[in-house]
Amino acid sequence: MLSRSERIALRVQEGVSHGLILLTYYSLEAWLRSRGYRIPDLRRVRREFETEMGPGPGPWLICANHLTLIDSLVIQWAMAPGWRLFLRRDRFAWNLPDRHNISRTWWLRVLGYIGKCVPVLRQGPPEEVRRTLEKAAFLLSGAQTVMIFPEGGRSRVGRVDRDQVTYGAGRLLLDVPGTQVLCVYARGVGQKDYGDYPRRGERFFIRAARLEAQTAMTGMRGARDLATQIVAKLSEMEAEYFEVVDR
């Protein structure tokens, strides 16, 4: 269970992030555009997110595939414009990035803080991973949106890796009943394998689909079952992607 100071720290971080969201969002959008990145038919993509998530409150657990270091930035860009996230602070997603990636430089640490990141030490001590999931559960219990990569890291096979399922997403669904799941498949059309950044000028294919994940099991088996359902959905969405690009 989180201590009072940890809960306060998360609320303070949320307040700081919300106060700076317009500056943060549009600065990052400018950087993405400076690299020539674009999302074709962006308005349609954003309408898709709106339709799937609806106007009501969360909590929402966004589960996405993972190929590059900036997947969460691209997805947040696709979800909504900055002004809408300012009005709907619960839709500005929290992220659980690898601590090694977010701690490389001081400015990445600052950006991670104002960008609502809760770093996790992947393959770290179980107690530390558990603590991070408790923070995510606390945020979900407050009707927030949390983004997670069920594969646990960037896929080394260039596709959704159904053999590398972590149970964090499933555990969060068990710990916070009523959490809604949105599966998001995001990929640069020129992305053949995993890497740090997409190539310059990349165009992104993005799809969102709500998933009614359910299980009759509890504990680790229940978490595994739910996480497996999520990754199976992402794999199904990936198959649809290749059907489109191979036409």
Short mmCIF file of the C-alpha atoms (twelve columns), coordinates in Angstrom:
data_MODEL
# 
_entry.id   MODEL 
# 
loop_
_atom_site.group_PDB 
_atom_site.id 
_atom_site.type_symbol 
_atom_site.label_atom_id 
_atom_site.label_alt_id 
_atom_site.label_comp_id 
_atom_site.label_asym_id 
_atom_site.label_seq_id 
_atom_site.Cartn_x 
_atom_site.Cartn_y 
_atom_site.Cartn_z 
_atom_site.pdbx_PDB_model_num 
ATOM 1   C CA . MET A 1   0.000   0.000   0.000   1 
ATOM 2   C CA . LEU A 2   1.287   3.460   -0.881  1 
ATOM 3   C CA . SER A 3   2.322   5.774   1.900   1 
ATOM 4   C CA . ARG A 4   0.649   9.135   2.366   1 
ATOM 5   C CA . SER A 5   3.764   10.912  1.085   1 
ATOM 6   C CA . GLU A 6   3.769   8.800   -2.093  1 
ATOM 7   C CA . ARG A 7   0.127   9.603   -2.763  1 
ATOM 8   C CA . ILE A 8   0.754   13.311  -2.206  1 
ATOM 9   C CA . ALA A 9   3.787   13.185  -4.524  1 
ATOM 10  C CA . LEU A 10  1.657   11.753  -7.328  1 
ATOM 11  C CA . ARG A 11  -1.007  14.413  -6.827  1 
ATOM 12  C CA . VAL A 12  1.644   17.141  -6.903  1 
ATOM 13  C CA . GLN A 13  3.115   15.663  -10.087 1 
ATOM 14  C CA . GLU A 14  -0.339  15.617  -11.658 1 
ATOM 15  C CA . GLY A 15  -0.879  19.263  -10.733 1 
ATOM 16  C CA . VAL A 16  2.466   20.337  -12.182 1 
ATOM 17  C CA . SER A 17  1.860   18.289  -15.334 1 
ATOM 18  C CA . HIS A 18  -1.579  19.782  -15.826 1 
ATOM 19  C CA . GLY A 19  -0.312  23.315  -15.321 1 
ATOM 20  C CA . LEU A 20  2.316   22.828  -18.026 1 
ATOM 21  C CA . ILE A 21  0.380   20.550  -20.361 1 
ATOM 22  C CA . LEU A 22  -0.132  23.084  -23.158 1 
ATOM 23  C CA . LEU A 23  3.571   23.968  -23.214 1 
ATOM 24  C CA . THR A 24  4.618   20.327  -22.945 1 
ATOM 25  C CA . TYR A 25  2.178   19.015  -25.542 1 
ATOM 26  C CA . TYR A 26  2.760   21.608  -28.238 1 
ATOM 27  C CA . SER A 27  6.543   21.590  -27.736 1 
ATOM 28  C CA . LEU A 28  6.618   17.824  -28.212 1 
ATOM 29  C CA . GLU A 29  4.239   18.063  -31.159 1 
ATOM 30  C CA . ALA A 30  6.568   20.619  -32.752 1 
ATOM 31  C CA . TRP A 31  9.499   18.235  -32.237 1 
ATOM 32  C CA . LEU A 32  7.569   15.344  -33.776 1 
ATOM 33  C CA . ARG A 33  6.646   17.474  -36.774 1 
ATOM 34  C CA . SER A 34  10.231  18.743  -37.099 1 
ATOM 35  C CA . ARG A 35  11.260  15.146  -37.763 1 
ATOM 36  C CA . GLY A 36  8.636   14.923  -40.470 1 
ATOM 37  C CA . TYR A 37  6.391   12.577  -38.515 1 
ATOM 38  C CA . ARG A 38  2.732   12.614  -39.410 1 
ATOM 39  C CA . ILE A 39  -0.453  10.680  -38.775 1 
ATOM 40  C CA . PRO A 40  -2.507  10.481  -41.978 1 
ATOM 41  C CA . ASP A 41  -6.158  11.417  -41.479 1 
ATOM 42  C CA . LEU A 42  -5.449  12.561  -37.925 1 
ATOM 43  C CA . ARG A 43  -8.973  13.880  -37.410 1 
ATOM 44  C CA . ARG A 44  -10.449 10.475  -38.201 1 
ATOM 45  C CA . VAL A 45  -8.013  8.793   -35.810 1 
ATOM 46  C CA . ARG A 46  -8.984  11.187  -33.035 1 
ATOM 47  C CA . ARG A 47  -12.667 10.578  -33.693 1 
ATOM 48  C CA . GLU A 48  -11.964 6.872   -33.359 1 
ATOM 49  C CA . PHE A 49  -10.440 7.436   -29.922 1 
ATOM 50  C CA . GLU A 50  -13.410 9.593   -28.922 1 
ATOM 51  C CA . THR A 51  -15.867 6.953   -30.095 1 
ATOM 52  C CA . GLU A 52  -14.113 4.095   -28.325 1 
ATOM 53  C CA . MET A 53  -13.585 5.962   -25.045 1 
ATOM 54  C CA . GLY A 54  -16.845 7.888   -25.030 1 
ATOM 55  C CA . PRO A 55  -17.530 11.076  -23.061 1 
ATOM 56  C CA . GLY A 56  -17.684 9.479   -19.622 1 
ATOM 57  C CA . PRO A 57  -14.966 9.249   -16.988 1 
ATOM 58  C CA . GLY A 58  -12.336 6.546   -16.591 1 
ATOM 59  C CA . PRO A 59  -10.427 4.799   -15.354 1 
ATOM 60  C CA . TRP A 60  -8.827  3.741   -18.619 1 
ATOM 61  C CA . LEU A 61  -5.923  1.368   -19.130 1 
ATOM 62  C CA . ILE A 62  -4.414  1.931   -22.568 1 
ATOM 63  C CA . CYS A 63  -2.550  -1.170  -23.733 1 
ATOM 64  C CA . ALA A 64  -0.310  -0.748  -26.764 1 
ATOM 65  C CA . ASN A 65  2.287   -2.566  -28.813 1 
ATOM 66  C CA . HIS A 66  5.849   -1.348  -28.391 1 
ATOM 67  C CA . LEU A 67  8.572   -0.856  -31.011 1 
ATOM 68  C CA . THR A 68  10.266  2.517   -30.316 1 
ATOM 69  C CA . LEU A 69  11.128  4.828   -27.442 1 
ATOM 70  C CA . ILE A 70  8.494   7.385   -28.455 1 
ATOM 71  C CA . ASP A 71  5.452   5.150   -28.927 1 
ATOM 72  C CA . SER A 72  3.636   6.746   -25.996 1 
ATOM 73  C CA . LEU A 73  4.267   10.248  -27.399 1 
ATOM 74  C CA . VAL A 74  2.863   9.298   -30.789 1 
ATOM 75  C CA . ILE A 75  -0.197  7.669   -29.220 1 
ATOM 76  C CA . GLN A 76  -0.908  10.669  -26.988 1 
ATOM 77  C CA . TRP A 77  -0.549  12.933  -30.040 1 
ATOM 78  C CA . ALA A 78  -3.045  10.750  -31.885 1 
ATOM 79  C CA . MET A 79  -5.550  10.682  -29.020 1 
ATOM 80  C CA . ALA A 80  -6.407  14.368  -28.790 1 
ATOM 81  C CA . PRO A 81  -5.100  17.921  -29.268 1 
ATOM 82  C CA . GLY A 82  -3.410  19.606  -26.328 1 
ATOM 83  C CA . TRP A 83  -6.283  21.956  -25.539 1 
ATOM 84  C CA . ARG A 84  -8.665  19.023  -25.153 1 
ATOM 85  C CA . LEU A 85  -6.295  17.264  -22.770 1 
ATOM 86  C CA . PHE A 86  -6.147  20.492  -20.780 1 
ATOM 87  C CA . LEU A 87  -9.933  20.404  -20.440 1 
ATOM 88  C CA . ARG A 88  -9.998  16.641  -19.803 1 
ATOM 89  C CA . ARG A 89  -7.002  16.152  -17.534 1 
ATOM 90  C CA . ASP A 90  -8.008  12.519  -16.939 1 
ATOM 91  C CA . ARG A 91  -7.306  11.762  -20.623 1 
ATOM 92  C CA . PHE A 92  -3.664  12.884  -20.406 1 
ATOM 93  C CA . ALA A 93  -2.224  9.408   -19.867 1 
ATOM 94  C CA . TRP A 94  0.280   8.388   -17.228 1 
ATOM 95  C CA . ASN A 95  3.142   6.278   -18.564 1 
ATOM 96  C CA . LEU A 96  5.353   3.580   -17.054 1 
ATOM 97  C CA . PRO A 97  8.657   3.936   -18.970 1 
ATOM 98  C CA . ASP A 98  11.841  2.009   -18.314 1 
ATOM 99  C CA . ARG A 99  13.839  3.956   -15.739 1 
ATOM 100 C CA . HIS A 100 17.048  3.447   -17.738 1 
ATOM 101 C CA . ASN A 101 15.511  5.215   -20.747 1 
ATOM 102 C CA . ILE A 102 13.939  8.107   -18.857 1 
ATOM 103 C CA . SER A 103 17.021  8.768   -16.682 1 
ATOM 104 C CA . ARG A 104 19.661  9.128   -19.388 1 
ATOM 105 C CA . THR A 105 19.874  12.928  -19.036 1 
ATOM 106 C CA . TRP A 106 18.546  15.561  -16.652 1 
ATOM 107 C CA . TRP A 107 16.201  17.006  -19.268 1 
ATOM 108 C CA . LEU A 108 14.697  13.574  -19.922 1 
ATOM 109 C CA . ARG A 109 14.034  13.249  -16.195 1 
ATOM 110 C CA . VAL A 110 12.336  16.654  -16.171 1 
ATOM 111 C CA . LEU A 111 10.333  15.809  -19.283 1 
ATOM 112 C CA . GLY A 112 9.342   12.505  -17.730 1 
ATOM 113 C CA . TYR A 113 8.088   14.247  -14.610 1 
ATOM 114 C CA . ILE A 114 5.961   16.848  -16.369 1 
ATOM 115 C CA . GLY A 115 4.899   14.215  -18.911 1 
ATOM 116 C CA . LYS A 116 3.276   12.124  -16.149 1 
ATOM 117 C CA . CYS A 117 5.789   9.288   -16.114 1 
ATOM 118 C CA . VAL A 118 6.139   6.785   -13.280 1 
ATOM 119 C CA . PRO A 119 9.440   5.019   -14.074 1 
ATOM 120 C CA . VAL A 120 9.679   1.274   -13.626 1 
ATOM 121 C CA . LEU A 121 12.885  -0.731  -13.374 1 
ATOM 122 C CA . ARG A 122 12.228  -3.543  -15.809 1 
ATOM 123 C CA . GLN A 123 13.606  -6.865  -14.595 1 
ATOM 124 C CA . GLY A 124 14.281  -5.124  -11.303 1 
ATOM 125 C CA . PRO A 125 13.559  -6.376  -7.784  1 
ATOM 126 C CA . PRO A 126 9.979   -7.672  -7.466  1 
ATOM 127 C CA . GLU A 127 9.324   -5.243  -4.626  1 
ATOM 128 C CA . GLU A 128 10.166  -2.242  -6.813  1 
ATOM 129 C CA . VAL A 129 8.009   -3.470  -9.690  1 
ATOM 130 C CA . ARG A 130 5.171   -4.097  -7.237  1 
ATOM 131 C CA . ARG A 131 5.539   -0.543  -5.915  1 
ATOM 132 C CA . THR A 132 5.230   0.908   -9.402  1 
ATOM 133 C CA . LEU A 133 2.092   -1.124  -10.079 1 
ATOM 134 C CA . GLU A 134 0.635   0.102   -6.785  1 
ATOM 135 C CA . LYS A 135 1.165   3.675   -7.972  1 
ATOM 136 C CA . ALA A 136 -0.536  2.877   -11.269 1 
ATOM 137 C CA . ALA A 137 -3.432  1.247   -9.398  1 
ATOM 138 C CA . PHE A 138 -3.760  4.328   -7.203  1 
ATOM 139 C CA . LEU A 139 -3.994  6.530   -10.295 1 
ATOM 140 C CA . LEU A 140 -6.581  4.266   -11.899 1 
ATOM 141 C CA . SER A 141 -8.627  4.297   -8.705  1 
ATOM 142 C CA . GLY A 142 -8.818  8.070   -9.165  1 
ATOM 143 C CA . ALA A 143 -10.362 7.653   -12.653 1 
ATOM 144 C CA . GLN A 144 -7.092  8.500   -14.408 1 
ATOM 145 C CA . THR A 145 -5.742  7.072   -17.666 1 
ATOM 146 C CA . VAL A 146 -2.639  4.881   -17.571 1 
ATOM 147 C CA . MET A 147 -0.722  3.631   -20.605 1 
ATOM 148 C CA . ILE A 148 1.129   0.332   -20.414 1 
ATOM 149 C CA . PHE A 149 2.960   -1.972  -22.819 1 
ATOM 150 C CA . PRO A 150 1.851   -5.546  -22.048 1 
ATOM 151 C CA . GLU A 151 4.899   -7.022  -23.795 1 
ATOM 152 C CA . GLY A 152 7.026   -5.478  -21.055 1 
ATOM 153 C CA . GLY A 153 9.401   -3.746  -23.455 1 
ATOM 154 C CA . ARG A 154 10.128  -3.120  -27.113 1 
ATOM 155 C CA . SER A 155 9.396   -6.222  -29.172 1 
ATOM 156 C CA . ARG A 156 12.628  -7.792  -30.418 1 
ATOM 157 C CA . VAL A 157 10.826  -9.649  -33.192 1 
ATOM 158 C CA . GLY A 158 9.334   -6.567  -34.870 1 
ATOM 159 C CA . ARG A 159 5.789   -7.717  -34.202 1 
ATOM 160 C CA . VAL A 160 3.529   -8.239  -31.211 1 
ATOM 161 C CA . ASP A 161 5.375   -10.923 -29.260 1 
ATOM 162 C CA . ARG A 162 2.806   -13.227 -27.692 1 
ATOM 163 C CA . ASP A 163 5.596   -15.144 -25.960 1 
ATOM 164 C CA . GLN A 164 6.704   -12.086 -23.968 1 
ATOM 165 C CA . VAL A 165 3.540   -11.264 -22.058 1 
ATOM 166 C CA . THR A 166 3.945   -9.592  -18.682 1 
ATOM 167 C CA . TYR A 167 1.133   -9.717  -16.172 1 
ATOM 168 C CA . GLY A 168 1.165   -6.092  -15.026 1 
ATOM 169 C CA . ALA A 169 -1.838  -5.073  -17.123 1 
ATOM 170 C CA . GLY A 170 -3.846  -8.025  -15.867 1 
ATOM 171 C CA . ARG A 171 -2.935  -7.334  -12.282 1 
ATOM 172 C CA . LEU A 172 -4.071  -3.717  -12.586 1 
ATOM 173 C CA . LEU A 173 -7.436  -4.849  -13.938 1 
ATOM 174 C CA . LEU A 174 -7.852  -7.179  -10.969 1 
ATOM 175 C CA . ASP A 175 -6.728  -4.555  -8.461  1 
ATOM 176 C CA . VAL A 176 -8.989  -1.794  -9.808  1 
ATOM 177 C CA . PRO A 177 -12.394 -3.234  -10.772 1 
ATOM 178 C CA . GLY A 178 -14.240 -1.198  -13.365 1 
ATOM 179 C CA . THR A 179 -11.098 -0.221  -15.252 1 
ATOM 180 C CA . GLN A 180 -11.823 -0.003  -18.976 1 
ATOM 181 C CA . VAL A 181 -9.325  -1.300  -21.517 1 
ATOM 182 C CA . LEU A 182 -8.407  0.434   -24.768 1 
ATOM 183 C CA . CYS A 183 -6.055  -1.499  -27.035 1 
ATOM 184 C CA . VAL A 184 -3.984  0.675   -29.366 1 
ATOM 185 C CA . TYR A 185 -1.900  -0.519  -32.280 1 
ATOM 186 C CA . ALA A 186 0.597   2.098   -33.449 1 
ATOM 187 C CA . ARG A 187 3.317   1.558   -36.022 1 
ATOM 188 C CA . GLY A 188 5.327   3.526   -38.526 1 
ATOM 189 C CA . VAL A 189 4.634   2.121   -41.984 1 
ATOM 190 C CA . GLY A 190 8.373   1.873   -42.582 1 
ATOM 191 C CA . GLN A 191 9.133   0.257   -39.221 1 
ATOM 192 C CA . LYS A 192 10.522  -3.226  -39.864 1 
ATOM 193 C CA . ASP A 193 12.052  -3.896  -36.459 1 
ATOM 194 C CA . TYR A 194 12.359  -2.340  -33.023 1 
ATOM 195 C CA . GLY A 195 14.569  0.711   -32.534 1 
ATOM 196 C CA . ASP A 196 15.031  3.929   -30.591 1 
ATOM 197 C CA . TYR A 197 13.285  6.319   -32.988 1 
ATOM 198 C CA . PRO A 198 11.221  5.929   -36.148 1 
ATOM 199 C CA . ARG A 199 12.890  7.077   -39.352 1 
ATOM 200 C CA . ARG A 200 12.519  10.744  -40.288 1 
ATOM 201 C CA . GLY A 201 9.422   11.468  -42.324 1 
ATOM 202 C CA . GLU A 202 7.626   8.425   -40.938 1 
ATOM 203 C CA . ARG A 203 3.870   8.024   -41.348 1 
ATOM 204 C CA . PHE A 204 2.044   6.259   -38.525 1 
ATOM 205 C CA . PHE A 205 -0.761  3.740   -38.722 1 
ATOM 206 C CA . ILE A 206 -2.860  3.942   -35.549 1 
ATOM 207 C CA . ARG A 207 -5.973  2.061   -34.532 1 
ATOM 208 C CA . ALA A 208 -7.847  1.958   -31.224 1 
ATOM 209 C CA . ALA A 209 -10.322 -0.660  -30.035 1 
ATOM 210 C CA . ARG A 210 -12.054 -1.155  -26.730 1 
ATOM 211 C CA . LEU A 211 -11.682 -4.600  -25.157 1 
ATOM 212 C CA . GLU A 212 -14.053 -6.192  -22.661 1 
ATOM 213 C CA . ALA A 213 -11.439 -8.264  -20.841 1 
ATOM 214 C CA . GLN A 214 -12.929 -10.636 -18.288 1 
ATOM 215 C CA . THR A 215 -11.802 -13.628 -16.267 1 
ATOM 216 C CA . ALA A 216 -13.260 -15.942 -13.654 1 
ATOM 217 C CA . MET A 217 -9.811  -16.593 -12.218 1 
ATOM 218 C CA . THR A 218 -8.036  -14.709 -9.461  1 
ATOM 219 C CA . GLY A 219 -4.475  -14.010 -8.444  1 
ATOM 220 C CA . MET A 220 -1.625  -14.686 -10.848 1 
ATOM 221 C CA . ARG A 221 -3.757  -16.934 -13.053 1 
ATOM 222 C CA . GLY A 222 -6.348  -14.215 -13.459 1 
ATOM 223 C CA . ALA A 223 -3.693  -11.598 -14.230 1 
ATOM 224 C CA . ARG A 224 -2.134  -13.934 -16.798 1 
ATOM 225 C CA . ASP A 225 -5.505  -14.621 -18.406 1 
ATOM 226 C CA . LEU A 226 -6.363  -10.927 -18.731 1 
ATOM 227 C CA . ALA A 227 -2.916  -9.985  -20.041 1 
ATOM 228 C CA . THR A 228 -3.092  -12.796 -22.591 1 
ATOM 229 C CA . GLN A 229 -6.466  -11.527 -23.832 1 
ATOM 230 C CA . ILE A 230 -5.007  -8.052  -24.285 1 
ATOM 231 C CA . VAL A 231 -1.961  -9.220  -26.237 1 
ATOM 232 C CA . ALA A 232 -4.178  -11.463 -28.368 1 
ATOM 233 C CA . LYS A 233 -6.265  -8.410  -29.277 1 
ATOM 234 C CA . LEU A 234 -3.142  -6.431  -30.180 1 
ATOM 235 C CA . SER A 235 -1.976  -9.327  -32.338 1 
ATOM 236 C CA . GLU A 236 -5.358  -9.340  -34.085 1 
ATOM 237 C CA . MET A 237 -5.075  -5.588  -34.718 1 
ATOM 238 C CA . GLU A 238 -1.573  -6.123  -36.078 1 
ATOM 239 C CA . ALA A 239 -2.887  -8.672  -38.569 1 
ATOM 240 C CA . GLU A 240 -5.361  -6.041  -39.776 1 
ATOM 241 C CA . TYR A 241 -2.461  -3.593  -40.186 1 
ATOM 242 C CA . PHE A 242 -0.522  -5.941  -42.446 1 
ATOM 243 C CA . GLU A 243 -3.647  -6.636  -44.471 1 
ATOM 244 C CA . VAL A 244 -3.937  -2.895  -45.130 1 
ATOM 245 C CA . VAL A 245 -0.283  -2.169  -45.947 1 
ATOM 246 C CA . ASP A 246 0.151   -5.284  -48.098 1 
ATOM 247 C CA . ARG A 247 -2.718  -4.394  -50.419 1 
# 
